[in-house]
Amino acid sequence: MTPADLLTDALARVLEDVEAVLDGLDDDVLAQRPTPDTNTIAWLIWHLTRVQDDHVADVAGWEQTYTADGWNERFGYDLDPADIGYGHSSAQVAKVTVDAPDLLVGYHDAVHEQTVRYVGGLTDADLDEVIDENWDPPVTLGVRLVSFLADGLQHVGQAAFVRGIAQRR
C-alpha cells in the first residue's frame, strides 16, 4: 500500500461516516445542541469539511472548493468565505444551519473528490516536504494531512454522539 492509497482509504472512512451521520436527519436534529454552548451536527460537519478544503487547497495551490464552486453562496452564511470555523463562538456556531443534510453531503463529497485527486498524485518524498515553518518543529505535508484527517474523524465522531443523544429525546 502506498501513502496515497493509505490516505485515500482514510479519507473514504471519513466520507462514509459523514454520510452515515447525516442520513435521514431533519433540520431540527441538525441544529440540536446537547447543551447551550456545544456544537451542532451541522456545524461539526461543515467545520470538518471547511478545514479539509482549506488545508488541501493551500498545499495544492488551488482555490478552495467552497468559493470556487459556489458552496459559500449555497450555504449563505453571514461569515467570511475564508472562515473555517476555528475558534467560533457559540453565536457563530448557531449561524451554521441547514434545512436538510443534502447541502452538507454535497459539499463534503466535492471536497472529498478534490482531496482524493490531490493525494493520489503524492509520492513518499512529498510527505516529508516542509510546508509551514511557523511551528516548532516545522510542519511537513504528511503531518498536515494527518492533522485534518484526525480533526475530521474527531468531529464526525462528535456528530455521531450528538445524533445519538438527539435520537433518545
KOLLUMDREN-892728 format. One line per field, with one value per atom (N, C-alpha, C, O): residue number from 1; x, y, z. Coordinates in steps of 0.1 Angstrom, whole numbers. Layout:
REM residues N
nr [NUM  ...]
X [X  ...]
Y [Y  ...]
Z [Z  ...]
***
This chain:
REM residues 169
nr [1  1  1  1  2  2  2  2  3  3  3  3  4  4  4  4  5  5  5  5  6  6  6  6  7  7  7  7  8  8  8  8  9  9  9  9  10  10  10  10  11  11  11  11  12  12  12  12  13  13  13  13  14  14  14  14  15  15  15  15  16  16  16  16  17  17  17  17  18  18  18  18  19  19  19  19  20  20  20  20  21  21  21  21  22  22  22  22  23  23  23  23  24  24  24  24  25  25  25  25  26  26  26  26  27  27  27  27  28  28  28  28  29  29  29  29  30  30  30  30  31  31  31  31  32  32  32  32  33  33  33  33  34  34  34  34  35  35  35  35  36  36  36  36  37  37  37  37  38  38  38  38  39  39  39  39  40  40  40  40  41  41  41  41  42  42  42  42  43  43  43  43  44  44  44  44  45  45  45  45  46  46  46  46  47  47  47  47  48  48  48  48  49  49  49  49  50  50  50  50  51  51  51  51  52  52  52  52  53  53  53  53  54  54  54  54  55  55  55  55  56  56  56  56  57  57  57  57  58  58  58  58  59  59  59  59  60  60  60  60  61  61  61  61  62  62  62  62  63  63  63  63  64  64  64  64  65  65  65  65  66  66  66  66  67  67  67  67  68  68  68  68  69  69  69  69  70  70  70  70  71  71  71  71  72  72  72  72  73  73  73  73  74  74  74  74  75  75  75  75  76  76  76  76  77  77  77  77  78  78  78  78  79  79  79  79  80  80  80  80  81  81  81  81  82  82  82  82  83  83  83  83  84  84  84  84  85  85  85  85  86  86  86  86  87  87  87  87  88  88  88  88  89  89  89  89  90  90  90  90  91  91  91  91  92  92  92  92  93  93  93  93  94  94  94  94  95  95  95  95  96  96  96  96  97  97  97  97  98  98  98  98  99  99  99  99  100  100  100  100  101  101  101  101  102  102  102  102  103  103  103  103  104  104  104  104  105  105  105  105  106  106  106  106  107  107  107  107  108  108  108  108  109  109  109  109  110  110  110  110  111  111  111  111  112  112  112  112  113  113  113  113  114  114  114  114  115  115  115  115  116  116  116  116  117  117  117  117  118  118  118  118  119  119  119  119  120  120  120  120  121  121  121  121  122  122  122  122  123  123  123  123  124  124  124  124  125  125  125  125  126  126  126  126  127  127  127  127  128  128  128  128  129  129  129  129  130  130  130  130  131  131  131  131  132  132  132  132  133  133  133  133  134  134  134  134  135  135  135  135  136  136  136  136  137  137  137  137  138  138  138  138  139  139  139  139  140  140  140  140  141  141  141  141  142  142  142  142  143  143  143  143  144  144  144  144  145  145  145  145  146  146  146  146  147  147  147  147  148  148  148  148  149  149  149  149  150  150  150  150  151  151  151  151  152  152  152  152  153  153  153  153  154  154  154  154  155  155  155  155  156  156  156  156  157  157  157  157  158  158  158  158  159  159  159  159  160  160  160  160  161  161  161  161  162  162  162  162  163  163  163  163  164  164  164  164  165  165  165  165  166  166  166  166  167  167  167  167  168  168  168  168  169  169  169  169]
X [8  0  9  18  6  14  8  -3  15  10  -3  -12  -3  -15  -27  -38  -25  -35  -40  -52  -31  -34  -43  -53  -39  -46  -60  -70  -61  -74  -83  -95  -78  -86  -91  -103  -82  -86  -97  -107  -95  -105  -118  -129  -118  -131  -138  -151  -131  -137  -144  -155  -138  -144  -157  -167  -155  -167  -179  -190  -176  -186  -193  -205  -185  -190  -199  -209  -194  -202  -215  -226  -215  -228  -237  -249  -231  -239  -245  -257  -238  -243  -254  -264  -253  -263  -275  -285  -274  -285  -298  -300  -308  -322  -324  -335  -315  -317  -325  -325  -333  -340  -333  -324  -338  -332  -332  -323  -342  -342  -331  -324  -328  -317  -304  -294  -303  -290  -286  -275  -296  -294  -294  -292  -297  -297  -284  -273  -284  -272  -275  -284  -267  -269  -268  -275  -260  -260  -260  -257  -263  -265  -252  -253  -240  -228  -220  -209  -227  -220  -222  -231  -215  -216  -227  -230  -233  -244  -238  -226  -246  -242  -239  -228  -247  -245  -231  -224  -228  -216  -204  -194  -205  -194  -190  -178  -200  -198  -193  -184  -199  -194  -180  -172  -177  -163  -153  -142  -155  -145  -143  -132  -153  -152  -145  -136  -148  -141  -126  -117  -122  -108  -101  -90  -107  -101  -100  -89  -110  -110  -99  -91  -98  -88  -74  -65  -71  -58  -53  -42  -62  -58  -56  -46  -65  -63  -50  -43  -47  -34  -22  -14  -21  -9  -10  1  -22  -23  -21  -18  -23  -21  -33  -32  -45  -57  -67  -66  -78  -88  -96  -98  -101  -110  -122  -128  -127  -139  -151  -160  -150  -161  -164  -176  -154  -156  -156  -163  -147  -145  -158  -161  -165  -177  -190  -201  -189  -201  -207  -219  -201  -207  -210  -220  -201  -203  -216  -223  -220  -232  -244  -255  -242  -253  -256  -268  -246  -248  -254  -263  -249  -255  -252  -260  -241  -239  -233  -227  -236  -231  -217  -215  -208  -194  -185  -189  -173  -163  -161  -160  -161  -159  -146  -145  -136  -124  -125  -116  -136  -139  -140  -148  -132  -133  -139  -141  -143  -150  -140  -145  -127  -118  -120  -120  -122  -124  -138  -140  -147  -161  -167  -165  -174  -181  -195  -198  -202  -215  -224  -232  -224  -232  -229  -238  -216  -212  -216  -220  -215  -219  -234  -238  -242  -256  -259  -270  -250  -253  -252  -257  -245  -243  -254  -254  -264  -276  -279  -275  -286  -291  -305  -309  -313  -326  -327  -336  -317  -316  -301  -293  -298  -283  -277  -265  -286  -280  -270  -260  -271  -261  -248  -237  -248  -235  -229  -217  -237  -232  -226  -215  -233  -228  -215  -206  -214  -201  -190  -179  -193  -183  -178  -167  -188  -185  -175  -166  -178  -170  -156  -146  -155  -141  -134  -122  -141  -135  -129  -118  -137  -132  -119  -110  -119  -107  -95  -84  -98  -87  -81  -69  -90  -85  -77  -67  -81  -74  -60  -50  -59  -46  -37  -26  -42  -34  -30  -20  -38  -35  -22  -16  -18  -5  7  17  5  16  26  22  39  49  54  50  61  67  75  73  83  91  83  87  71  63  58  57  56  51  61  57  74  84  87  95  81  83  77  66  86  82  73  77  61  51  48  42  52  49  60  61  68  79  75  84  63  58  56  52  59  57  71  80  72  84  81  75  83  91  82  70  89  82  72  75  61  51  54  56  54  55  42  31  42  29  22  10  30  24  17  6  24  18  5  -5  5  -7  -19  -30  -16  -27  -32  -44  -24  -28  -36  -46  -32  -39  -53  -62  -56  -70  -78  -90  -71  -78  -82  -93  -73  -76  -88  -97  -87  -98  -111  -121  -111  -123  -129  -141  -120  -125  -131  -141  -124  -129  -142  -151  -144  -156  -168  -179  -165  -176  -180  -192  -171  -175  -183  -193  -180  -188  -202  -212  -203  -216  -224  -236  -218  -225  -230  -241  -222  -226  -238  -248  -238  -249  -261  -272  -260  -271  -277  -289  -269  -273  -281  -292  -277  -284  -297  -308  -297  -310  -320  -332  -316  -325  -331  -341  -325  -330  -340  -348  -341  -350  -364  -373]
Y [-12  0  12  14  21  34  44  42  55  65  71  74  72  78  68  73  55  45  46  46  48  49  61  60  72  85  84  88  78  77  68  71  57  48  56  55  63  71  81  83  88  98  92  98  80  73  69  70  67  64  76  75  87  100  102  106  101  103  94  98  81  72  75  75  80  83  96  97  106  118  115  120  107  103  95  97  86  79  88  86  97  106  115  117  119  128  121  128  108  101  103  99  108  109  120  120  128  139  150  153  157  169  181  179  193  205  206  212  201  201  194  199  182  174  180  180  185  191  203  206  209  222  219  229  207  205  206  203  211  213  206  210  196  189  199  196  209  220  233  233  244  256  261  268  256  261  250  252  239  228  230  237  223  224  215  204  219  212  202  203  193  183  191  189  201  209  216  216  222  230  220  223  209  199  194  193  191  185  197  195  208  220  223  225  224  227  217  221  204  194  195  192  198  199  212  212  223  235  234  239  227  225  217  221  206  198  206  206  213  221  232  233  239  249  244  249  233  227  221  223  214  208  219  218  228  239  246  250  249  256  248  254  235  228  224  223  223  220  233  232  244  257  260  267  256  260  266  266  272  279  268  257  272  263  260  268  247  243  252  254  256  264  276  279  283  295  292  298  283  280  275  278  267  260  266  260  277  285  279  282  270  265  275  275  285  296  303  307  305  311  302  307  289  280  279  278  279  279  293  293  304  317  322  329  317  321  336  340  342  356  354  358  348  345  349  347  352  355  341  331  342  329  322  310  328  322  315  308  318  312  297  292  290  276  271  259  280  277  276  274  276  275  287  299  284  294  300  311  294  300  301  292  312  314  306  301  305  299  306  299  319  326  323  322  322  318  304  301  295  281  281  273  289  289  294  292  302  307  296  297  285  274  264  255  267  258  254  260  243  238  233  228  233  228  213  206  207  193  189  198  177  173  173  172  174  173  183  180  195  205  202  203  197  193  181  180  171  159  163  159  172  176  183  181  192  200  190  190  181  172  162  160  158  149  157  151  170  177  179  178  182  184  170  170  160  146  143  138  146  143  151  145  164  172  166  166  163  158  145  143  136  123  125  119  135  138  143  139  151  157  146  144  138  128  117  110  114  104  106  97  118  122  123  127  121  123  111  100  114  104  104  113  94  93  106  111  110  122  135  143  136  147  149  160  138  139  145  149  144  150  165  171  170  184  193  192  203  212  223  229  224  234  245  255  245  255  256  248  266  268  276  279  280  288  279  285  267  258  252  252  247  241  227  226  216  216  220  221  224  228  217  205  221  211  206  214  193  187  184  185  181  179  166  167  156  144  147  143  156  160  168  166  177  185  176  178  166  157  149  148  144  136  145  140  158  167  169  168  171  174  160  160  149  136  133  129  136  134  143  139  156  165  160  161  156  151  139  138  129  118  121  116  131  135  142  139  151  158  150  152  140  132  123  119  119  111  119  114  132  141  142  142  144  145  132  133  121  108  108  103  113  113  122  119  134  143  137  139  130  124  113  112  106  96  102  96  113  120  125  123  131  136  125  128  113  102  97  90  99  94  103  100  116  126  124  131]
Z [0  0  0  8  -9  -10  0  5  3  11  5  12  -8  -14  -12  -10  -13  -10  4  7  13  28  30  37  25  27  20  26  8  2  10  11  15  24  36  40  43  55  51  58  40  35  32  35  27  24  37  37  47  60  66  71  65  69  61  67  48  39  43  44  45  49  62  63  71  84  83  90  76  74  68  72  57  51  60  60  68  78  89  92  94  104  99  106  87  81  76  73  73  67  74  86  67  73  83  89  85  96  90  78  99  95  102  110  98  103  118  124  125  140  146  155  141  147  143  151  131  126  135  136  140  148  163  171  168  182  189  183  201  209  222  229  226  239  251  260  250  260  252  240  258  251  243  233  247  240  233  229  231  223  208  204  200  186  181  186  170  164  153  150  149  138  126  119  122  110  111  102  123  124  124  117  130  131  117  113  109  95  86  78  87  79  83  74  96  100  95  90  97  93  78  74  71  56  52  43  59  57  60  52  71  74  63  59  59  49  36  29  32  20  20  11  32  34  33  26  40  41  28  24  21  8  -2  -10  -3  -13  -11  -20  2  5  0  -7  3  -2  -16  -23  -22  -37  -45  -57  -39  -46  -55  -65  -51  -58  -49  -37  -55  -48  -40  -45  -29  -21  -29  -35  -28  -34  -29  -36  -16  -10  -18  -20  -23  -31  -46  -54  -50  -65  -71  -82  -63  -68  -63  -64  -56  -51  -39  -36  -31  -19  -9  -2  -8  2  -1  8  -14  -18  -15  -10  -17  -14  1  5  9  23  28  36  22  25  39  44  46  59  60  51  71  73  80  91  72  77  65  54  68  58  50  57  37  29  33  30  39  43  57  61  64  77  77  69  85  86  99  101  107  120  132  143  130  141  150  147  163  173  174  180  167  167  181  189  183  195  194  183  205  205  195  188  194  185  170  162  167  154  150  139  160  157  154  145  160  158  144  139  137  124  113  102  117  107  108  116  99  99  85  75  84  70  72  83  61  62  60  65  54  52  50  47  52  52  38  36  27  14  10  3  15  13  19  12  31  38  31  29  27  20  6  3  -1  -14  -13  -21  -3  -1  3  -2  12  17  5  3  -3  -14  -24  -29  -27  -36  -30  -38  -18  -11  -11  -14  -8  -8  -22  -23  -32  -46  -49  -55  -45  -48  -40  -45  -27  -19  -24  -24  -28  -33  -46  -49  -54  -66  -63  -69  -52  -48  -42  -46  -32  -26  -35  -33  -45  -55  -62  -67  -63  -70  -61  -66  -48  -39  -39  -41  -37  -36  -21  -13  -18  -4  -1  10  -10  -8  -5  3  -12  -10  5  10  11  25  35  45  31  40  37  45  27  24  35  39  40  50  43  33  48  42  51  47  64  73  84  92  83  92  104  112  106  117  130  140  129  140  144  136  156  161  166  177  159  147  135  136  124  112  107  109  101  97  83  73  81  68  62  69  49  42  49  51  52  58  71  74  79  92  90  97  81  78  73  78  65  60  72  73  80  92  101  107  102  111  107  116  94  91  91  93  88  89  104  106  113  127  131  139  127  130  125  131  112  106  113  116  117  124  138  142  145  158  157  164  147  146  141  145  132  127  139  140  147  159  169  175  170  179  173  180  160  153  156  158  155  157  172  175  181  195  197  204  191  192  185  191  174  168  177  179  184  193  205  209  210  220  215  222  203  198  195  197  191  189  201  201  213  225  231  240  226  232  227  231]
***
